[in-house]
Amino acid sequence: MDPEETHNSPIVTPDSSRTIRISFIYFGVVILVSLIGFGIYSVFFFGPDDGGNVTSRSFGVTSVSVPSGPNVSEVSDEQMKQAEAGVAEIRAYWKDQGDADIDGLLDEQEAVLGTDPNNNDTDGDGLNDRLEVEVKGTDPLNADTDGDGISDWNDNDN
C-alpha cells in the first residue's frame, strides 16, 4: 500500500481521545448536577403526609393522584373523598381571599368591571374573566369582543 494514499477511516489522535474523555466527563457532571437539583427541589416541594403518601407542599394544599385512562373505576372512594376535600379547601381559601368564583379577580374588581363574581367566565366564551382582562385584553362581558364572529377563545387577532 502506498504511504501517500489517503485513508477514509478516522484516525484517533491523542488530542481527539482527550476531547472525547472531556465530553464524557462534562456530560457526567451535567447529569449529576441535574439529579442533585431535582433532589433539592423534591425536599422543598414534596414530602410524606401522615399516611406516608408523597404530597405537594405548594400552597399548603395536599395533592391527590388519581389514575388516568379509560378505567376510572380504579379510583377508590377514599381517593375521591380526598380529591373533593382538596377542591373544597382550595375554594374556601379563595373565597376567604375575596374571590368567590376562583378566576383570579377579586369580587371587588368584578363589581367594578360588571362581571359575575360567582361565575369565572361571565360571557361564556371559555376564557375566565381574569385572562380576558389581564392577559388577552378582551371584554369579559362579550364572548366576541371584536365582533368578527369568532369567540374570544378561538380568536387570535384580539
CYANA upper distance limits for C-alpha pairs under 8 A (distance plus 0.5 A):
  1 MET  CA      5 GLU  CA      7.98
 12 VAL  CA     16 SER  CA      6.59
 12 VAL  CA     17 SER  CA      7.12
 13 THR  CA     17 SER  CA      6.92
 14 PRO  CA     18 ARG  CA      6.74
 15 ASP  CA     19 THR  CA      6.82
 16 SER  CA     20 ILE  CA      6.75
 17 SER  CA     21 ARG  CA      6.71
 18 ARG  CA     22 ILE  CA      6.66
 19 THR  CA     23 SER  CA      6.63
 20 ILE  CA     24 PHE  CA      6.82
 21 ARG  CA     25 ILE  CA      6.71
 22 ILE  CA     26 TYR  CA      6.53
 23 SER  CA     27 PHE  CA      6.59
 24 PHE  CA     28 GLY  CA      6.58
 25 ILE  CA     29 VAL  CA      6.68
 26 TYR  CA     30 VAL  CA      6.75
 27 PHE  CA     31 ILE  CA      6.80
 28 GLY  CA     32 LEU  CA      6.64
 29 VAL  CA     33 VAL  CA      6.58
 30 VAL  CA     34 SER  CA      6.64
 31 ILE  CA     35 LEU  CA      6.74
 32 LEU  CA     36 ILE  CA      6.73
 33 VAL  CA     37 GLY  CA      6.55
 34 SER  CA     38 PHE  CA      6.70
 35 LEU  CA     39 GLY  CA      6.69
 36 ILE  CA     40 ILE  CA      6.79
 37 GLY  CA     41 TYR  CA      6.67
 38 PHE  CA     42 SER  CA      6.53
 39 GLY  CA     43 VAL  CA      6.78
 40 ILE  CA     44 PHE  CA      7.03
 41 TYR  CA     45 PHE  CA      6.55
 41 TYR  CA     46 PHE  CA      8.42
 42 SER  CA     46 PHE  CA      5.63
 42 SER  CA     47 GLY  CA      8.02
 43 VAL  CA     47 GLY  CA      7.19
 44 PHE  CA     57 ARG  CA      8.18
 45 PHE  CA     56 SER  CA      6.37
 45 PHE  CA     57 ARG  CA      5.56
 45 PHE  CA     58 SER  CA      6.83
 46 PHE  CA     54 VAL  CA      6.92
 46 PHE  CA     55 THR  CA      6.05
 46 PHE  CA     56 SER  CA      5.17
 46 PHE  CA     57 ARG  CA      6.03
 47 GLY  CA     53 ASN  CA      8.49
 47 GLY  CA     54 VAL  CA      5.76
 47 GLY  CA     55 THR  CA      6.13
 47 GLY  CA     56 SER  CA      7.23
 47 GLY  CA     57 ARG  CA      7.52
 48 PRO  CA     52 GLY  CA      5.53
 48 PRO  CA     53 ASN  CA      5.66
 48 PRO  CA     54 VAL  CA      4.84
 48 PRO  CA     55 THR  CA      6.47
 49 ASP  CA     53 ASN  CA      6.04
 49 ASP  CA     54 VAL  CA      6.83
 49 ASP  CA     55 THR  CA      6.89
 55 THR  CA     62 THR  CA      6.12
 55 THR  CA     63 SER  CA      6.18
 55 THR  CA     64 VAL  CA      7.75
 56 SER  CA     60 GLY  CA      8.37
 56 SER  CA     61 VAL  CA      7.50
 56 SER  CA     62 THR  CA      6.15
 56 SER  CA     63 SER  CA      6.19
 57 ARG  CA     61 VAL  CA      6.95
 57 ARG  CA     62 THR  CA      7.22
 58 SER  CA     62 THR  CA      8.45
 61 VAL  CA     86 GLY  CA      7.37
 61 VAL  CA     89 GLU  CA      8.10
 61 VAL  CA     90 ILE  CA      7.99
 62 THR  CA     86 GLY  CA      7.20
 63 SER  CA     83 ALA  CA      8.20
 63 SER  CA     86 GLY  CA      7.65
 64 VAL  CA     79 GLN  CA      7.65
 64 VAL  CA     82 GLN  CA      7.32
 64 VAL  CA     83 ALA  CA      6.53
 64 VAL  CA     86 GLY  CA      8.48
 65 SER  CA     79 GLN  CA      8.46
 66 VAL  CA     75 VAL  CA      6.95
 66 VAL  CA     79 GLN  CA      7.59
 67 PRO  CA     72 VAL  CA      7.55
 67 PRO  CA     74 GLU  CA      7.49
 67 PRO  CA     75 VAL  CA      7.08
 68 SER  CA     72 VAL  CA      7.38
 75 VAL  CA     79 GLN  CA      6.71
 75 VAL  CA     80 MET  CA      7.33
 76 SER  CA     80 MET  CA      6.88
 77 ASP  CA     81 LYS  CA      6.66
 78 GLU  CA     82 GLN  CA      6.66
 79 GLN  CA     83 ALA  CA      6.60
 80 MET  CA     84 GLU  CA      6.56
 81 LYS  CA     85 ALA  CA      6.51
 82 GLN  CA     86 GLY  CA      6.61
 83 ALA  CA     87 VAL  CA      6.75
 84 GLU  CA     88 ALA  CA      6.60
 85 ALA  CA     89 GLU  CA      6.56
 86 GLY  CA     90 ILE  CA      6.77
 87 VAL  CA     91 ARG  CA      6.68
 88 ALA  CA     92 ALA  CA      6.55
 89 GLU  CA     93 TYR  CA      6.66
 90 ILE  CA     94 TRP  CA      6.88
 91 ARG  CA     95 LYS  CA      6.57
 91 ARG  CA    100 ALA  CA      8.07
 91 ARG  CA    102 ILE  CA      7.51
 92 ALA  CA     96 ASP  CA      6.60
 93 TYR  CA     97 GLN  CA      6.87
 94 TRP  CA     98 GLY  CA      6.83
 94 TRP  CA     99 ASP  CA      5.78
 94 TRP  CA    100 ALA  CA      6.97
 94 TRP  CA    102 ILE  CA      6.57
 95 LYS  CA     99 ASP  CA      5.51
 95 LYS  CA    100 ALA  CA      5.10
 95 LYS  CA    101 ASP  CA      8.23
 95 LYS  CA    102 ILE  CA      8.06
 97 GLN  CA    106 LEU  CA      8.15
 98 GLY  CA    106 LEU  CA      5.86
 98 GLY  CA    107 ASP  CA      6.22
 98 GLY  CA    108 GLU  CA      8.24
 99 ASP  CA    103 ASP  CA      7.65
 99 ASP  CA    104 GLY  CA      7.37
 99 ASP  CA    105 LEU  CA      6.79
 99 ASP  CA    106 LEU  CA      5.04
 99 ASP  CA    107 ASP  CA      5.79
 99 ASP  CA    117 PRO  CA      7.72
100 ALA  CA    106 LEU  CA      8.29
100 ALA  CA    107 ASP  CA      7.31
100 ALA  CA    117 PRO  CA      6.69
100 ALA  CA    118 ASN  CA      6.24
101 ASP  CA    117 PRO  CA      6.41
101 ASP  CA    118 ASN  CA      5.19
101 ASP  CA    119 ASN  CA      5.93
101 ASP  CA    120 ASN  CA      5.63
102 ILE  CA    120 ASN  CA      7.02
103 ASP  CA    120 ASN  CA      5.41
103 ASP  CA    121 ASP  CA      8.34
103 ASP  CA    128 ASN  CA      6.47
103 ASP  CA    129 ASP  CA      6.82
103 ASP  CA    130 ARG  CA      6.44
104 GLY  CA    129 ASP  CA      8.35
104 GLY  CA    130 ARG  CA      6.04
105 LEU  CA    109 GLN  CA      6.56
105 LEU  CA    110 GLU  CA      6.94
105 LEU  CA    129 ASP  CA      7.79
105 LEU  CA    130 ARG  CA      6.13
106 LEU  CA    110 GLU  CA      6.89
106 LEU  CA    117 PRO  CA      8.35
107 ASP  CA    111 ALA  CA      6.72
107 ASP  CA    117 PRO  CA      5.78
108 GLU  CA    112 VAL  CA      7.07
109 GLN  CA    113 LEU  CA      6.75
110 GLU  CA    114 GLY  CA      6.24
110 GLU  CA    115 THR  CA      5.47
110 GLU  CA    116 ASP  CA      7.03
110 GLU  CA    117 PRO  CA      6.29
111 ALA  CA    115 THR  CA      6.92
111 ALA  CA    116 ASP  CA      8.14
111 ALA  CA    117 PRO  CA      7.84
114 GLY  CA    141 LEU  CA      8.26
115 THR  CA    122 THR  CA      6.37
115 THR  CA    129 ASP  CA      8.14
115 THR  CA    140 PRO  CA      7.45
115 THR  CA    141 LEU  CA      7.10
116 ASP  CA    120 ASN  CA      7.92
116 ASP  CA    122 THR  CA      6.19
120 ASN  CA    128 ASN  CA      5.72
120 ASN  CA    129 ASP  CA      6.36
121 ASP  CA    125 ASP  CA      7.54
121 ASP  CA    126 GLY  CA      7.14
121 ASP  CA    127 LEU  CA      6.62
121 ASP  CA    128 ASN  CA      4.90
121 ASP  CA    129 ASP  CA      5.83
121 ASP  CA    140 PRO  CA      7.82
122 THR  CA    128 ASN  CA      8.10
122 THR  CA    129 ASP  CA      7.16
122 THR  CA    140 PRO  CA      6.79
122 THR  CA    141 LEU  CA      6.66
123 ASP  CA    140 PRO  CA      6.36
123 ASP  CA    141 LEU  CA      5.46
123 ASP  CA    142 ASN  CA      6.01
123 ASP  CA    143 ALA  CA      5.73
124 GLY  CA    143 ALA  CA      6.95
125 ASP  CA    143 ALA  CA      5.39
125 ASP  CA    144 ASP  CA      8.34
125 ASP  CA    151 SER  CA      6.61
125 ASP  CA    152 ASP  CA      6.84
125 ASP  CA    153 TRP  CA      6.38
126 GLY  CA    153 TRP  CA      6.26
127 LEU  CA    131 LEU  CA      6.77
127 LEU  CA    132 GLU  CA      6.90
127 LEU  CA    152 ASP  CA      8.03
127 LEU  CA    153 TRP  CA      6.44
128 ASN  CA    132 GLU  CA      7.01
128 ASN  CA    140 PRO  CA      8.30
129 ASP  CA    133 VAL  CA      6.74
129 ASP  CA    140 PRO  CA      5.81
130 ARG  CA    134 GLU  CA      6.17
130 ARG  CA    135 VAL  CA      7.85
131 LEU  CA    135 VAL  CA      5.40
131 LEU  CA    136 LYS  CA      6.55
131 LEU  CA    137 GLY  CA      8.36
132 GLU  CA    136 LYS  CA      5.48
132 GLU  CA    137 GLY  CA      5.93
132 GLU  CA    138 THR  CA      5.35
132 GLU  CA    139 ASP  CA      6.77
132 GLU  CA    140 PRO  CA      6.18
133 VAL  CA    137 GLY  CA      5.59
133 VAL  CA    138 THR  CA      6.54
133 VAL  CA    139 ASP  CA      7.25
133 VAL  CA    140 PRO  CA      7.19
136 LYS  CA    158 ASN  CA      7.55
137 GLY  CA    158 ASN  CA      7.83
138 THR  CA    145 THR  CA      6.41
138 THR  CA    152 ASP  CA      7.66
138 THR  CA    158 ASN  CA      7.27
139 ASP  CA    143 ALA  CA      7.98
139 ASP  CA    145 THR  CA      6.13
143 ALA  CA    151 SER  CA      5.95
143 ALA  CA    152 ASP  CA      6.32
144 ASP  CA    148 ASP  CA      7.52
144 ASP  CA    149 GLY  CA      7.09
144 ASP  CA    150 ILE  CA      6.64
144 ASP  CA    151 SER  CA      5.09
144 ASP  CA    152 ASP  CA      5.77
145 THR  CA    151 SER  CA      8.21
145 THR  CA    152 ASP  CA      7.02
145 THR  CA    158 ASN  CA      8.24
146 ASP  CA    158 ASN  CA      7.55
150 ILE  CA    154 ASN  CA      6.87
150 ILE  CA    155 ASP  CA      6.18
151 SER  CA    155 ASP  CA      6.43
152 ASP  CA    156 ASN  CA      8.30
152 ASP  CA    158 ASN  CA      7.85
